Amino acid sequence: MAYAFQTRIELECADGFYPRSDLSTYQSDDFELRLGDLHYRDVREYAVGRNTSAGWQERRDATNDPLPVTRVWTDFLPQQEVERVVPARSDGVEFGMEALARAAVSGAEAVSAALDSLPELYAEWRRGQEGMMTGLAPRRLKTGQALLEKVDTAGSRIRDGIDLLKRDTVAREAFGLMNTAMAMANRRREAVIQKKLPGDVDPPTWRPFQLAFVLLNLVGVTDRNSGEREIVDLLFFRPAAARAYLGLAAYAIVLRRLRGSGVLGAGISVIMRYTLRLLTPLVSSARSNSCGPMMTMAGRRLANGRSRLDSGWAAQPHRTIQPRNSSDKDAATTWLKRYQSRPKTKSPVPLKACPWCGEPFKPESFHFTPNRTAPQNLVLKCENAECDFTRDRHLPVLVVDEPIYRRLPAFLIATVDKFASLPWIGKSGAFFGHVDRYDPDKGFFGAYGPGEGRPFGNGHRLDPPDLVIQDELHLISGPLGTVAALYETAIDLLSSRPGLHGLIRPKSSLRPRPSEGRRNRSQPCSIVRRRPYFRHPASTVPTASSPGLCHRHESQPASTSVWRVRIAGLNSSFFGACRPCWQARRHRLPARRKKGKIPPIRI
C-alpha cells in the first residue's frame, strides 16, 4: 500500500510545456483575490492533477532568464520552498523603547527628531512603487492604483500619530509610559530566557512594523470622535506581532488612567478576545507580563487615587469562589484545596510561573483574601523573595469571576463562549462601563447591586472599552462565525456611547473575508510582492521546505501555513500516524486475513 503513493505519472517534452495563468482571480470582484493576482503575475502553472497534485521544475540560465519546463509529474505529497522574510530596517528612526520614553519626557522637539524620518522614508518607498506599475494590464493597473491609495492612507495615519504626540501632552506622556512599560516587560522576559539580570540584557527595541502600527492607531485610540474608530485594522505579520498590539493596548490603558480622575479612570480599557478556550492559556502568561510593569508604575507615576491596573482571565467555565452546589468541582476553593493536597494535579490558574521573574508557582503561591473562611478573591504571590510581586504585593491578575466583575481589570482576556453569558449574568454589563457606584473594599456596582457602593456623582459612569483585539480571527468561521457575529452586534450596542471602541484583529493565516467588516490593512503590501516596506526576503536564511505545505499567497506570513503535514517519508511511519484509525477497524480484519485476502501489515 505504501508503494502505491510512490508511483507517479511523468511526462517529458523537449520543446517545453506551455504555461498558463489563473485568470479567475484576474477577473474577480474581490480586491484580495485581485491583489493576489497582481503579486503572483509572474507565477505560471504547467500541470494540474486530478485527485493528486502535480509538480515540475523551473530552471534558469546564467543570465537568470527562465528555461523551458521539459518535465512534469504527479505528486501525492508536493514539496514547496517558501521564502523566509525578515523585518526591514529604517535608518534614521529611533526604535529603542527606553530612548522613545526619554524623548516623550523631553518634549515635542525630541519626539520629532526621533520619529519624523519614519513617514518620510515610507513616502520615499511609496514613490518608488509607481515605477513598478509600468506595463501592467489595465485591470492589474487599477488594482495597483487602489493599493497605492491604501499606502497613502497608512502613511497619513502614521504622520497624524506623530503630530498627535507633538501637540498633546497627555498623549505624549502616555506614549512615554507605554514605552517604559514595554521596555520593562521585555527586559524581564529576556533576563529569564538568558538567565541574566534585567540590566545586563540588550536594550529592547521596536521593529519598524511594530512602531508603525502603534503610531498608525494613536489617533483612533486617543480621539473618541475620530472616524478611525470605525476601522478594523488587520495586522499581517508574524512573528512578534503580539508586541505591536500589546504596545497599543498599554497606551490605551495608561491614557485612560491619565485622563480620568480617581475611579472615573478605571474600568476595562482593552478586551482581548480569543475564539477557542484552548488557545487562551497559551497566551495568558505573555499578556499578563504586560500588566506587571504597568502595575509597578501605577504605584509610582499613576498615583493620586487612581485605581490599580489588573489583567483578568475570563476564558474558562463560570468559576466562582465558593461551590454553587455539591457537584460543583470548578469552584476556586475546591480546586485550590485539591491542588494543594496533590500538587501534580492541574493548576487552578493558566500561569505556570511568575510572568515577572519566571519563578515557578507552587501550591503556597495561591492565597484567598481576606481569609480562607470567607474568601472574596484568589490572589497569586511569587515565592521569589526578590520579585516585585511577593509578600504583601500580589500579581495584578484576576482569575475568578466575582473579582473580575467587581474590580474590572484594565486588560481582559476572554473567549467567545464567555460572551454567551451576557444575557444571563447581569454583572457582565460592568465590562462595558455600566456601573455608577463604587466601594473601595468591594469594587464597582451597577443595576445588579442596588444600594451598594457610593455613587460617582453628577450622573457619571465609567467609559466603555477603548480597544477590542480579536486574535486568531481566522478561527471564526462557519456556525461559530454566525454566533460570534450576533454577539458582536450586542457588544457594539453595549459599548455605543459617545466614542466607540476601536477594533484590531491580528491575522495569522487566511486572507480576510468580505464579511469581516470594514477592514483595513494596517500596513498595505507593495506592487511587487518581494518588495514591501516593512519586510523583505531573507537572502541569507534558508527557505522553509516541508511536504504538504500550502500557502495561499505571500501577502500572508510565511511562517504560518493553512495546513501542514509532517511526514518524514512514505514508509511504516505513515501507517504509524494512522494507527488509531487502523485499530478502530481491526475487529473486521482477522477473519479475512486468515483466508489470505489481506496480507499482514506490521505497524
C-alpha angles and dihedrals in degrees: 000000000000091000090057089071092049095059118093144174115240129190128193129195121179093206092050133249120279113246124223133202127225102243094176090087091042091061096039123122090213110098093210091056092047089049090054089050090052093049095046100039089121094056116098132194118221102175141014125206129214112219086348140055127255131225139196138166122240117205135188133205129232092280091052092250115143119258123213116276103238101174134049130172145174117262127188093193109029120200120217130185114220122196114239117227131212130197113269123238127237112201117210095032124106110234100164110116095212092045091052090049090054091047091053090053092047094056145247096316092056091049090050092051091049101045112019093090093063099071090039092055090044091052091049090053090048092055089055090056092066092067091055092065094068111123097012120147113257096257093045089047089055090050090050092051091050089050092052090052088057089048090053090050092051091049091050092050091051090050091047090052092054092046089052091056090051097053104029112070094189092051090047091051091049090049090052094048090047091054090048091051094048091047091052092049094048093047090051093048094048090046090057092047096045094036092234137120114275090245092056098059123089116276108268117248138188121243112235095252091049095053091042090053092053093047092046092058100040096096094049093050095042103041111058091195095051118122088223089077088075092059124097106214115208116206113208109182133101139217114032094018089127092068090059098055094035088057090052090047091052090051092051092049095048093044091053091052093047093051099044122073116222115325092350087080091056130090134084109318102172129031116194111195128197128189101217126043092218092064096053100070088054092060102030093086094053092045093048088053089068093058093052096074091039089054089052091051091047088069095043113032104010096053127121097100098312116147122256121263115244136168119221128207111206102163104111137069115299099292117194131184096242126034113268091212140352093276096050106116096165098069114119094237092052094044095047093047090053092046095049092050093045110026092184091068121095115292116249090234131046093241118096096181140017107282089213105051104006096242109152115246119247131194087263090060093076121079137173118225136246086004142320093255096061105012121186100174143017112227133186124223124185117239091215106103091208095053120106090231105059140101108008095001115074129193115276093243127118116199104164124077101233097058090042090058092043103038098036102211117227091233118041123190112196141155128231093256090059090063089057086077092064095097092045105042114056092194090069089074086076088071088073098045097266094144129104105175135061138195117190092218101038105028134226128349136191135166090321093064108045116188096013124115132007120287117251090232132235090047093287123164131183118271118256120250115300098207137022118197116194108196124192091021093170090070092066101088140120118012091346089057091052092052092044090053090056091054089045089062092049093048091050091051094048090051096042102115124118104309112029121219121261121241129215124181118192111206128204112177126351127062118256118273122226089239093061094092133253098333135182130189106236090214113024122216127251130253089251112047095222095054110061117147101237099044141020137187113280106238093186097046119082117248119253113252125180135148114258094016111153128185124179095209138324095260082084121075112276092220094066126065131196089230133350132198115197107199120151094203143332098269136096091315088069090060090042089062090052096045098114091056091047092050091051089062098036093101089066097052112058096076093049092044091055089056090055096246095118121040116225114263119203115216 
